[in-house]
Amino acid sequence: MRIALPDRPPPVVAGIDEFALLKGHRYATIIIDADSGQRVDVLPDRKAATVTAWLREHPGVRVVCRDGSGAFA
């Protein structure tokens, strides 16, 4: 999460998944460009409100791919 991300336009198709920073204790969310596989952003938690806010800030995203977790439903 400390590696700076280059400035990129928001993806049209975004992939969203959560991952453990400290298994069982601390989680984050990664957003990738589903077409290129490039990392777009890393969010500090896995809350739906955080992802929703990110999506509102990036209106160019038209399709969101996610896993079956109910957290992002």
C-alpha positions as CSV (number, residue, x, y, z in Angstrom):
1,M,0.0,0.0,0.0
2,R,3.0,2.3,0.4
3,I,4.0,2.2,-3.3
4,A,2.8,5.3,-5.1
5,L,0.4,4.6,-7.9
6,P,0.9,6.4,-11.3
7,D,-1.9,8.7,-12.4
8,R,-4.2,6.8,-14.6
9,P,-7.7,7.5,-15.9
10,P,-10.3,5.4,-14.1
11,P,-11.0,2.1,-15.8
12,V,-14.2,1.4,-17.7
13,V,-14.3,-2.1,-16.2
14,A,-13.1,-2.2,-12.6
15,G,-12.3,-5.4,-10.6
16,I,-12.8,-5.1,-6.9
17,D,-11.6,-7.6,-4.2
18,E,-10.6,-7.5,-0.6
19,F,-7.3,-8.9,0.9
20,A,-5.8,-9.3,4.3
21,L,-3.2,-7.0,5.5
22,L,-3.2,-8.9,8.8
23,K,-5.2,-12.0,8.5
24,G,-8.3,-12.0,10.7
25,H,-7.7,-8.4,11.9
26,R,-7.1,-5.9,9.1
27,Y,-8.4,-5.9,5.5
28,A,-8.1,-3.6,2.5
29,T,-9.7,-3.4,-0.9
30,I,-7.9,-3.4,-4.2
31,I,-9.3,-1.9,-7.4
32,I,-7.8,-3.0,-10.7
33,D,-8.4,-2.3,-14.3
34,A,-10.1,-5.5,-15.4
35,D,-9.1,-5.1,-19.0
36,S,-5.3,-4.6,-18.4
37,G,-4.9,-6.1,-14.9
38,Q,-3.2,-2.9,-13.7
39,R,-3.7,-1.8,-10.1
40,V,-5.7,1.4,-10.0
41,D,-6.1,2.0,-6.2
42,V,-5.9,0.4,-2.8
43,L,-8.6,1.4,-0.3
44,P,-7.8,1.3,3.5
45,D,-10.7,-1.0,4.4
46,R,-13.3,-3.3,2.9
47,K,-16.4,-1.4,3.7
48,A,-19.1,-0.9,1.1
49,A,-19.3,2.8,1.9
50,T,-15.6,3.3,1.1
51,V,-16.0,1.5,-2.3
52,T,-19.2,3.4,-3.0
53,A,-17.4,6.7,-2.3
54,W,-14.6,5.8,-4.6
55,L,-17.0,4.8,-7.4
56,R,-18.8,8.1,-7.0
57,E,-15.5,10.0,-7.4
58,H,-14.7,8.0,-10.6
59,P,-17.8,8.2,-12.8
60,G,-16.0,6.7,-15.8
61,V,-16.3,3.3,-14.3
62,R,-19.2,1.5,-16.2
63,V,-18.8,-2.1,-15.1
64,V,-17.7,-3.5,-11.7
65,C,-16.5,-7.1,-11.4
66,R,-16.5,-8.5,-7.8
67,D,-16.3,-11.7,-6.0
68,G,-19.3,-13.4,-4.4
69,S,-18.8,-11.6,-1.1
70,G,-22.0,-9.9,0.1
71,A,-20.0,-7.0,1.5
72,F,-19.9,-5.3,-1.9
73,A,-23.3,-6.2,-3.1
